[in-house]
């Protein structure tokens, strides 16, 4: 990892604090869920019925923000609920915490367990720490730049390095398990391109789907952060998203990259970095906040050069069948 403006011991202190904080926030999320299902308290709509905010979102963010400001008063904070309330902090030179208090709010509202807190930390405009905790499954993912990424869960009692198995080959999308989400933007202009892309990713060309890649399977679990983590672990091959925000992906980006995954942005960005033969898998502030992401797992990665070449091949195949839009 390139040198940072903070010391190694400071970085480790922040990393440890973030892990502990995620578990504390996770307990608050579970308690909030218990209250929700034992009362008539409802939720507010951010934009529409697919974009929800609960009291627990707001309370969890306040808890996290207070803990951070008490322990690290000079650090900056960017949170989903703070941003929604009009507090729009940019990623600057200060150590910046980028937090989604509940990633997967719709899942939370319905009692679907794929809900997590996502804590990303940026130093010198680089995403360097990621912590994602899914409290209903008691599963913790975390990573720090240059130190690898890990998972702890009831099945992994001690931190287990990601990916969970040696990376396997992935010659084409036909062998791929792909994740994408429906999102809250259901306008016709968006859905038409999304559905066209879904059809080409999953469809059978021999069965009449023009350009169909016949991906082996698709998943939609309702949490960007957990999708990144599943790519990091190797259980998903690729995740594509348009419309997320930095707080949805910052933590997951670190965890995925530390597991050998590649993160790229838009079709234009992907074409540029592949043709330039440099900048591939470099997450700039522009990419972090660009709201377009593809993450591809490590592929047969004993040789990093071959891993990157294989990832670029899959990326090219994937983007050949995607109709992109601007969120």
ChimeraX attribute file (.defattr): number of C-alpha atoms within 10 A of each C-alpha:
attribute: neighborCount
match mode: 1-to-1
recipient: residues
	/A:1	8
	/A:2	6
	/A:3	8
	/A:4	13
	/A:5	12
	/A:6	11
	/A:7	10
	/A:8	11
	/A:9	9
	/A:10	11
	/A:11	19
	/A:12	13
	/A:13	11
	/A:14	18
	/A:15	21
	/A:16	12
	/A:17	14
	/A:18	24
	/A:19	20
	/A:20	13
	/A:21	20
	/A:22	23
	/A:23	20
	/A:24	16
	/A:25	23
	/A:26	24
	/A:27	16
	/A:28	18
	/A:29	25
	/A:30	16
	/A:31	12
	/A:32	19
	/A:33	18
	/A:34	12
	/A:35	13
	/A:36	19
	/A:37	13
	/A:38	9
	/A:39	8
	/A:40	8
	/A:41	10
	/A:42	12
	/A:43	14
	/A:44	12
	/A:45	12
	/A:46	13
	/A:47	11
	/A:48	11
	/A:49	10
	/A:50	15
	/A:51	15
	/A:52	18
	/A:53	20
	/A:54	21
	/A:55	13
	/A:56	22
	/A:57	23
	/A:58	16
	/A:59	17
	/A:60	23
	/A:61	21
	/A:62	17
	/A:63	15
	/A:64	23
	/A:65	19
	/A:66	13
	/A:67	15
	/A:68	20
	/A:69	13
	/A:70	11
	/A:71	11
	/A:72	12
	/A:73	10
	/A:74	12
	/A:75	16
	/A:76	21
	/A:77	22
	/A:78	22
	/A:79	25
	/A:80	22
	/A:81	20
	/A:82	18
	/A:83	11
	/A:84	10
	/A:85	9
	/A:86	8
	/A:87	13
	/A:88	13
	/A:89	13
	/A:90	12
	/A:91	22
	/A:92	13
	/A:93	14
	/A:94	15
	/A:95	22
	/A:96	23
	/A:97	27
	/A:98	25
	/A:99	30
	/A:100	30
	/A:101	31
	/A:102	29
	/A:103	27
	/A:104	24
	/A:105	23
	/A:106	20
	/A:107	17
	/A:108	26
	/A:109	18
	/A:110	10
	/A:111	15
	/A:112	14
	/A:113	15
	/A:114	21
	/A:115	30
	/A:116	32
	/A:117	30
	/A:118	29
	/A:119	29
	/A:120	31
	/A:121	29
	/A:122	23
	/A:123	20
	/A:124	17
	/A:125	19
	/A:126	22
	/A:127	25
	/A:128	25
	/A:129	31
	/A:130	32
	/A:131	34
	/A:132	32
	/A:133	30
	/A:134	25
	/A:135	23
	/A:136	18
	/A:137	13
	/A:138	15
	/A:139	18
	/A:140	23
	/A:141	30
	/A:142	30
	/A:143	29
	/A:144	24
	/A:145	18
	/A:146	13
	/A:147	13
	/A:148	18
	/A:149	28
	/A:150	25
	/A:151	26
	/A:152	17
	/A:153	17
	/A:154	10
	/A:155	10
	/A:156	13
	/A:157	10
	/A:158	11
	/A:159	14
	/A:160	16
	/A:161	21
	/A:162	25
	/A:163	26
	/A:164	14
	/A:165	10
	/A:166	13
	/A:167	18
	/A:168	13
	/A:169	13
	/A:170	18
	/A:171	13
	/A:172	17
	/A:173	22
	/A:174	16
	/A:175	15
	/A:176	21
	/A:177	18
	/A:178	23
	/A:179	23
	/A:180	21
	/A:181	19
	/A:182	15
	/A:183	16
	/A:184	14
	/A:185	15
	/A:186	13
	/A:187	8
	/A:188	9
	/A:189	10
	/A:190	15
	/A:191	15
	/A:192	13
	/A:193	15
	/A:194	20
	/A:195	14
	/A:196	14
	/A:197	21
	/A:198	19
	/A:199	19
	/A:200	22
	/A:201	28
	/A:202	21
	/A:203	19
	/A:204	17
	/A:205	13
	/A:206	11
	/A:207	9
	/A:208	9
	/A:209	15
	/A:210	13
	/A:211	17
	/A:212	20
	/A:213	25
	/A:214	21
	/A:215	19
	/A:216	15
	/A:217	15
	/A:218	17
	/A:219	13
	/A:220	14
	/A:221	17
	/A:222	22
	/A:223	24
	/A:224	27
	/A:225	32
	/A:226	26
	/A:227	29
	/A:228	33
	/A:229	31
	/A:230	23
	/A:231	30
	/A:232	35
	/A:233	28
	/A:234	26
	/A:235	16
	/A:236	22
	/A:237	24
	/A:238	30
	/A:239	24
	/A:240	21
	/A:241	20
	/A:242	21
	/A:243	17
	/A:244	16
	/A:245	16
	/A:246	23
	/A:247	26
	/A:248	29
	/A:249	30
	/A:250	30
	/A:251	34
	/A:252	33
	/A:253	30
	/A:254	32
	/A:255	36
	/A:256	33
	/A:257	27
	/A:258	27
	/A:259	26
	/A:260	26
	/A:261	28
	/A:262	27
	/A:263	26
	/A:264	26
	/A:265	27
	/A:266	20
	/A:267	19
	/A:268	9
	/A:269	14
	/A:270	22
	/A:271	17
	/A:272	14
	/A:273	17
	/A:274	16
	/A:275	10
	/A:276	10
	/A:277	8
	/A:278	10
	/A:279	15
	/A:280	21
	/A:281	17
	/A:282	16
	/A:283	21
	/A:284	15
	/A:285	17
	/A:286	10
	/A:287	17
	/A:288	24
	/A:289	19
	/A:290	18
	/A:291	19
	/A:292	22
	/A:293	22
	/A:294	21
	/A:295	28
	/A:296	28
	/A:297	31
	/A:298	31
	/A:299	26
	/A:300	17
	/A:301	19
	/A:302	11
	/A:303	9
	/A:304	13
	/A:305	10
	/A:306	13
	/A:307	21
	/A:308	21
	/A:309	13
	/A:310	21
	/A:311	26
	/A:312	20
	/A:313	16
	/A:314	21
	/A:315	23
	/A:316	15
	/A:317	15
	/A:318	20
	/A:319	19
	/A:320	15
	/A:321	18
	/A:322	19
	/A:323	16
	/A:324	16
	/A:325	14
	/A:326	10
	/A:327	11
